[in-house]
Amino acid sequence: ALLDLSGVHQVKGTWMGSITLPCTYTPSEGFTQEMLSWSTERDYSTSTIFRRDDSGDHVFLSRFRNRVGVPKHSPGDASLLIENLEIPDSGHYTCQVTWRSKNNSLITKELTTIVKVVKVAVTKPVIRAGKLGLTVPAGARTSLTCVASGSPPISYRWFRSSPGRKAQLLSSQAELAWDSLRLSDAGTYYCEAENR
């Protein structure tokens, strides 16, 4: 069909994760996208979250600032990405697109998707072991990355262990990096992952 929006009826997301609410159409000759907006309805009131018009992209609700976006350079894709999902993000979301035709008439279509944000079952972090016994030339750049799955948020700590000495804390990031390795950096390192 000419200029019809397609998407899905319902999207499930997990707390602290991210989801995409699909809203796409096939660009058609003679019609240019004039405006695109996403609004949300909660407790019988509707608020605009995002709007794209000839003046650019605008995010209207402060609780969505820096958490939402719509693809920039893919014509026909008006899908909304929401990051760092919160439980109150559940609700009805409406994608509305307005096109202008060659004879200057406007056509508007809309599509509503239900979003359900669920808390995942709480799980302990599980670390995926990397390659053991890494050999790297002196002077090279390298890094060790700790990857853990489990309930967010997860914090990381890297330690260096030496026989008979207390383990030394080196980093509170998931990645431990060296710009230029020295021979004295050789040793045993381990990572700790922790969540609530």
C-alpha positions in Angstrom: 0.0 0.0 0.0 1.1 3.5 -0.7 2.7 5.2 2.3 1.5 2.8 5.0 3.4 2.4 8.2 4.3 -1.0 9.3 5.4 -2.2 12.7 4.4 -4.6 15.5 1.6 -4.6 17.9 3.7 -5.2 21.0 7.4 -5.1 22.1 8.8 -6.6 25.3 12.0 -5.1 26.7 14.0 -5.9 29.8 14.8 -3.4 32.5 18.1 -1.5 31.9 18.2 -3.0 28.4 17.3 -1.3 25.1 14.5 -1.9 22.5 13.5 -0.8 19.1 9.9 0.1 18.3 9.6 -0.6 14.5 7.9 2.0 12.3 8.8 1.8 8.6 7.3 2.7 5.2 8.4 2.5 1.6 9.5 5.9 0.4 7.4 6.9 -2.6 8.1 9.2 -5.5 6.4 12.6 -5.2 6.0 12.4 -1.4 8.5 13.9 1.1 8.5 13.3 4.8 7.5 16.5 6.4 7.4 15.5 10.1 7.8 12.4 12.2 6.8 12.2 15.9 6.6 9.6 18.6 4.2 10.1 21.5 3.4 8.0 24.6 0.2 7.6 26.4 0.1 6.8 30.2 -2.8 7.3 32.6 -5.0 8.7 29.8 -2.7 11.6 28.9 -0.6 11.8 25.8 2.9 13.4 25.6 5.2 13.8 22.7 8.6 12.2 23.2 10.4 12.9 20.0 9.8 15.0 16.9 11.8 15.4 13.7 10.9 18.3 11.4 12.8 20.6 9.1 14.4 22.2 12.2 16.0 19.0 13.3 15.4 16.4 16.0 13.8 17.3 19.3 13.3 15.3 22.5 10.5 16.8 24.6 10.3 14.7 27.8 13.3 15.1 30.1 13.0 11.5 31.3 13.8 10.3 27.7 16.6 12.8 27.1 19.8 11.0 25.9 17.8 7.7 25.9 15.9 7.8 22.6 16.7 8.2 18.9 15.4 7.5 15.4 17.7 6.4 12.5 19.1 9.4 10.7 20.1 8.4 7.2 17.7 5.6 6.3 14.7 6.9 4.4 11.5 5.1 5.4 12.8 4.1 8.8 11.0 6.0 11.6 11.7 3.3 14.3 12.3 4.5 17.8 15.2 3.2 19.9 14.9 3.5 23.7 17.9 2.7 25.8 18.3 2.1 29.6 14.7 1.0 29.9 12.9 1.9 33.1 9.8 0.0 34.4 7.6 3.2 34.0 8.5 3.2 30.2 5.8 0.6 29.8 2.8 2.0 27.9 1.4 2.8 24.4 3.7 4.5 21.9 2.4 6.1 18.7 4.5 6.7 15.6 3.1 9.5 13.4 4.5 10.4 10.0 3.3 13.3 7.8 4.2 13.5 4.1 3.8 16.4 1.7 2.8 15.6 -1.9 3.9 17.4 -5.1 0.6 19.3 -5.1 1.3 20.4 -1.4 -1.4 18.3 0.2 -0.5 16.6 3.5 -1.0 12.9 4.4 -0.6 11.7 8.0 -0.5 8.1 9.2 0.0 6.7 12.6 0.8 3.3 14.2 0.6 2.4 17.9 2.8 -0.2 19.7 2.4 -1.4 23.2 5.7 -1.6 25.2 6.1 -3.9 28.2 9.2 -3.5 30.3 9.9 -6.6 32.5 12.5 -7.2 35.2 14.7 -10.1 34.2 15.1 -13.0 36.7 17.9 -11.9 39.0 21.1 -13.9 38.1 24.6 -13.8 39.5 27.2 -12.6 37.1 28.9 -15.3 35.1 32.3 -14.4 33.6 33.3 -15.8 30.3 36.9 -16.9 30.5 39.3 -15.4 27.9 42.3 -17.0 26.4 44.7 -18.1 29.1 48.4 -17.5 28.8 48.5 -14.5 26.6 51.9 -13.7 25.1 52.5 -10.1 24.0 55.7 -8.4 22.8 57.2 -5.7 25.0 56.3 -2.2 24.0 52.9 -3.3 22.4 49.5 -2.0 23.3 47.1 -4.6 24.7 44.1 -4.9 26.9 42.2 -7.5 28.9 38.4 -7.3 28.9 36.1 -8.8 31.5 32.7 -9.9 30.0 30.0 -11.0 32.4 26.4 -11.8 32.0 23.8 -11.5 34.7 21.4 -8.9 36.1 22.5 -5.3 35.6 24.1 -3.2 36.8 27.4 -5.1 36.9 30.6 -3.6 38.3 34.1 -4.9 37.4 37.5 -4.9 39.2 40.8 -6.1 37.8 43.6 -7.4 40.1 47.1 -8.5 39.7 48.1 -11.4 42.0 51.7 -12.1 43.1 52.6 -15.2 45.2 52.8 -14.3 48.9 51.6 -10.7 48.4 48.2 -9.1 48.7 46.3 -8.9 45.4 46.7 -5.4 43.9 43.6 -3.6 42.6 44.4 -2.1 39.1 41.2 -1.0 37.6 37.4 -0.6 38.3 36.5 -0.9 34.7 35.6 -3.9 32.5 38.8 -3.3 30.5 42.4 -3.2 31.7 44.6 -1.6 29.1 48.3 -1.0 28.6 49.7 1.6 26.1 53.2 0.1 26.1 53.9 -3.2 27.8 57.0 -3.6 30.0 58.6 -6.9 30.9 57.6 -6.2 34.5 53.9 -6.3 33.5 54.2 -10.1 33.0 52.2 -11.9 35.7 48.8 -13.3 36.7 45.7 -11.0 36.4 42.2 -11.7 37.4 38.8 -10.0 37.1 35.9 -9.8 39.6 32.4 -9.1 38.6 29.7 -8.0 41.1 26.1 -7.1 41.0 23.4 -6.5 43.6 
